[in-house]
Amino acid sequence: MSGWRDHAACRGEPTDLFFVDRGESGAPAKAICARCPVRLDCLADVLEHPVRFGIFAGLTELERRPVRRIWRRAVAQGEDPRAAVAEAVAS
């Protein structure tokens, strides 16, 4: 690991917390993400390299869909997608 991943709150946590089965709670993973200092880096990474399953940056795949639309719109308009997503997540 290198870069932002070295500072991720999930580092060393069991990965099965972030890949829950239908009907299971993702709350433990989301709680870890909520205190993560590199949450936006994680979100940008999963938007740049889509993953269909799992909780990343505190969001499930379903919850990432609207954020992915913001990302794609910013890219299409020549804007900084990270800034657009950070602004959307903050509001």
FENCORRA-V113915 format. One record per run of one state. SS is the DSSP state (H for helix, E for strand, C for the rest). FROM is the first residue (numbers start at 1). LEN is the number of residues. If there is no record, write none. Layout:
{{SS/FROM/LEN} {SS/FROM/LEN}}
//
This chain:
{{C/1/2} {H/3/5} {C/8/7} {H/15/3} {C/18/9} {H/27/8} {C/35/4} {H/39/10} {C/49/7} {E/56/1} {C/57/2} {E/59/1} {C/60/1} {H/61/16} {C/77/4} {H/81/10} {C/91/1}}
//
